[in-house]
Amino acid sequence: MSLAVPPGPAPVITRTLDLNCDLGESFGVYRYGADDAVMPLVTSANVACGAHAGDPRTMRTSVELAARHRVAVGAHVGLPDREGFGRRMIAVTAEEVHDLCLAQMGALSAFTRAAGTPLVHLKLHGALYMMAMGDADLADAVCRAVLGFDASLRVVALPASALAASARAHGLTVVEEFFADRPYRNGQVTMFGWTPEELGPPDAAADRVEAMLADPTCGSIGTVCVHSDTPGAPALLQAVSDRLRRLGCDLRAPAPASSAPRT
């Protein structure tokens, strides 16, 4: 599998998109996700930082694998809830969210620094992702953590979300996200409680992405996500990347920004 352009006439480039994947979520003897298979197919990797999943060895090997494939690395920050895989809504304060983000970015950055590859973005995981999209105080806490750590980091967020608005208000760069491996109901992503029938085969994921590209209200989308633990993730990613390239999309991660000067 590769990101090679499908056979046929060269498409006219109409849009640049990032193709990201949540991964690095194994820990100890527990193995999750098809990380080795999906890494050659994506342009950005969101690496779990040891809270909802991941451990030091997995962080190191995930970052090294991403560096080997020239894939951009971001911190995938979640709630400290391994039993629920970070997908359970847990009451947390804004201060706790700030500290969770700061600690997890710091942990992963040790491994990106050792591997000689930059940390370029932050993406929240699971329940924390959805909580910060709708709660302005939690969104502000996330953005304050990014500002305190490295203001050049991009923040991945849903369009028209509290997190996207807060990041822009803080002067941070936002990358708006669409999920290829989650169904959408009434224009809203169904992050939890979906069925395999709703998700459909790989071509259905590609169809969702193609419909997104044709929707003028989605013109600000900058990245498309597939989770490495979604059943059949490699085939799904291949179908999505092939469709995007056939439609004239240039698949690449946003270039790392220069660190903003501290005042």
C-alpha positions in Angstrom: 0.0 0.0 0.0 1.2 3.5 -0.8 0.0 7.0 -1.5 0.8 6.6 -5.2 -1.5 8.3 -7.6 -3.9 5.8 -9.2 -3.3 5.0 -12.8 -4.8 7.4 -15.4 -4.4 11.0 -16.4 -2.7 13.2 -13.8 -5.5 15.0 -11.9 -5.6 18.8 -11.7 -4.8 19.7 -8.1 -7.9 21.4 -6.6 -7.2 21.2 -2.9 -4.5 20.3 -0.4 -5.6 18.0 2.5 -3.9 16.3 5.4 -4.8 12.7 6.1 -4.4 12.0 9.8 -4.7 8.9 12.0 -5.1 8.4 15.7 -2.6 5.7 16.7 0.1 4.7 19.2 -2.6 3.4 21.6 -1.0 0.1 22.5 0.5 -0.3 26.0 2.2 -3.1 27.9 1.1 -6.4 26.4 -2.0 -4.9 24.9 -1.9 -4.2 21.2 -4.4 -1.8 19.5 -4.6 -0.6 16.0 -3.0 -1.4 12.7 -0.2 1.2 13.2 2.4 -0.4 11.0 0.0 -0.8 8.1 -1.6 2.7 8.3 1.6 4.8 8.8 2.6 4.6 5.1 -0.9 5.8 4.1 -1.2 9.0 6.1 0.5 12.4 6.3 -0.1 13.1 10.0 0.0 10.8 13.1 -1.7 11.6 16.3 0.3 9.7 18.9 -1.3 8.8 22.3 0.7 10.3 25.2 0.2 7.7 27.9 -3.1 8.9 29.5 -6.0 7.2 27.7 -3.5 4.8 26.1 0.1 4.4 25.0 3.3 4.0 27.1 6.9 5.2 26.8 7.9 2.4 24.5 4.9 2.8 22.2 5.4 6.6 22.1 9.0 6.0 21.1 8.3 3.4 18.4 5.4 5.4 17.0 7.4 8.6 16.7 10.3 6.6 15.1 7.9 4.9 12.6 6.4 8.3 11.7 9.8 9.8 11.2 10.8 6.9 9.0 7.8 7.5 6.8 8.1 11.3 6.9 4.7 11.6 8.7 4.0 14.7 10.8 3.6 14.0 14.5 1.0 15.4 16.9 0.2 14.9 20.5 -3.1 12.9 21.0 -4.1 14.1 24.4 -6.8 12.2 26.3 -8.4 11.8 29.7 -6.5 9.5 32.2 -9.0 6.7 31.7 -7.4 3.5 30.3 -10.3 1.4 31.4 -12.7 3.4 29.2 -10.0 4.1 26.6 -10.6 7.8 27.1 -14.1 7.6 25.6 -16.1 8.0 28.8 -17.3 11.5 29.7 -15.6 12.3 33.0 -16.0 15.5 35.0 -12.8 17.6 34.8 -12.1 21.2 35.6 -10.5 23.6 33.2 -7.4 23.7 35.3 -7.2 19.8 35.1 -7.6 19.9 31.3 -4.8 22.6 31.0 -2.5 20.4 33.1 -3.4 17.2 31.2 -2.5 18.9 27.9 0.7 20.4 29.2 1.9 17.1 30.7 1.1 15.0 27.7 2.6 17.4 25.1 5.7 17.5 27.2 5.9 13.7 27.4 5.6 13.1 23.7 7.9 16.0 22.9 10.8 14.1 24.6 10.4 11.4 22.0 10.0 13.7 19.0 13.1 15.6 20.1 15.1 12.4 20.5 14.0 11.3 17.0 14.9 14.6 15.5 11.3 15.3 14.2 9.1 18.2 15.2 6.0 18.1 17.2 3.6 20.0 15.0 0.0 19.8 16.4 -2.3 18.9 19.2 -5.4 16.8 18.8 -7.6 15.8 21.6 -8.9 12.2 22.0 -12.3 10.7 22.4 -14.4 12.2 25.2 -12.0 15.1 25.9 -12.2 16.0 22.2 -16.0 16.2 22.2 -16.1 18.0 25.6 -13.7 20.7 24.5 -15.6 21.2 21.2 -18.7 22.3 23.2 -17.3 23.8 26.4 -15.7 27.2 26.0 -13.9 27.0 29.4 -12.3 23.6 28.5 -11.4 24.9 25.1 -9.8 27.9 26.6 -7.8 25.7 28.9 -6.5 23.6 26.0 -5.4 26.7 24.1 -3.7 28.2 27.1 -1.7 25.0 27.5 -0.7 25.1 23.8 0.3 28.8 24.1 2.4 28.0 27.2 4.1 25.1 25.6 4.6 26.1 21.9 2.4 28.6 20.2 3.5 27.3 16.8 1.5 24.1 17.4 -1.6 23.7 15.3 -4.9 22.8 17.0 -7.1 20.2 15.3 -10.8 20.9 15.9 -14.3 20.4 14.5 -15.6 23.3 12.4 -17.7 25.9 14.3 -16.6 24.4 17.6 -15.7 26.1 20.9 -12.2 24.8 20.5 -11.8 26.3 17.0 -13.1 29.6 18.1 -10.9 29.7 21.2 -7.8 28.8 19.3 -8.4 31.6 16.8 -9.0 34.0 19.6 -5.7 33.1 21.1 -3.9 33.5 17.8 -3.3 29.8 17.2 -3.5 28.0 13.9 -6.6 25.8 13.6 -6.9 22.8 11.3 -10.5 21.8 10.9 -11.3 18.1 10.8 -13.6 15.7 9.0 -13.9 12.0 10.1 -14.0 9.4 7.2 -14.6 6.5 9.6 -17.5 7.9 11.5 -21.1 8.4 10.3 -22.6 11.9 10.1 -26.2 12.6 11.2 -27.7 15.9 10.3 -24.3 17.2 9.5 -22.9 16.3 12.9 -20.3 13.6 13.4 -21.4 10.6 15.5 -18.3 9.9 17.5 -19.8 7.2 19.8 -22.6 4.7 19.5 -22.4 4.1 15.7 -22.9 0.7 14.2 -20.7 -1.1 11.6 -23.7 -0.9 9.2 -23.6 2.9 9.5 -19.9 3.0 8.8 -20.1 0.7 5.8 -17.3 -0.6 3.6 -14.2 1.3 2.6 -15.9 2.8 -0.5 -18.6 4.3 1.8 -15.9 6.2 3.7 -14.5 7.4 0.4 -18.0 8.5 -0.6 -18.4 10.5 2.7 -15.2 12.3 2.0 -16.2 13.0 -1.6 -19.5 14.4 -0.4 -17.7 16.6 2.1 -15.5 18.0 -0.7 -18.6 18.8 -2.8 -20.2 20.7 0.2 -19.4 24.4 0.0 -19.9 24.7 3.8 -17.0 22.3 4.3 -14.4 24.5 2.4 -12.4 25.1 5.5 -11.8 21.4 6.2 -8.0 20.9 6.3 -7.6 17.3 7.5 -9.4 14.0 7.2 -9.2 11.4 10.0 -9.2 7.6 10.2 -8.6 5.8 13.5 -6.0 3.0 13.4 -8.3 0.8 15.6 -11.3 1.1 13.2 -11.9 -2.4 11.7 -10.2 -2.6 8.3 -8.5 0.7 8.8 -5.7 0.1 6.2 -8.2 -0.7 3.4 -10.4 2.2 4.5 -7.4 4.6 4.4 -6.4 3.3 1.0 -9.9 3.8 -0.4 -10.0 7.4 1.0 -6.5 8.4 -0.2 -7.1 6.9 -3.7 -10.4 8.8 -3.9 -8.9 12.1 -2.7 -6.0 11.9 -5.2 -8.4 10.9 -8.0 -10.4 14.0 -7.2 -7.3 16.2 -7.5 -6.3 16.5 -3.8 -2.7 16.9 -2.9 -2.2 14.9 0.3 0.3 16.5 2.7 0.6 17.6 6.3 0.8 21.4 6.9 4.4 22.5 7.1 5.7 23.1 10.6 5.4 26.8 11.7 8.2 28.7 13.3 7.8 29.0 17.1 6.2 32.2 18.1 8.4 34.5 20.1 7.7 34.6 23.8 6.9 37.9 25.4 
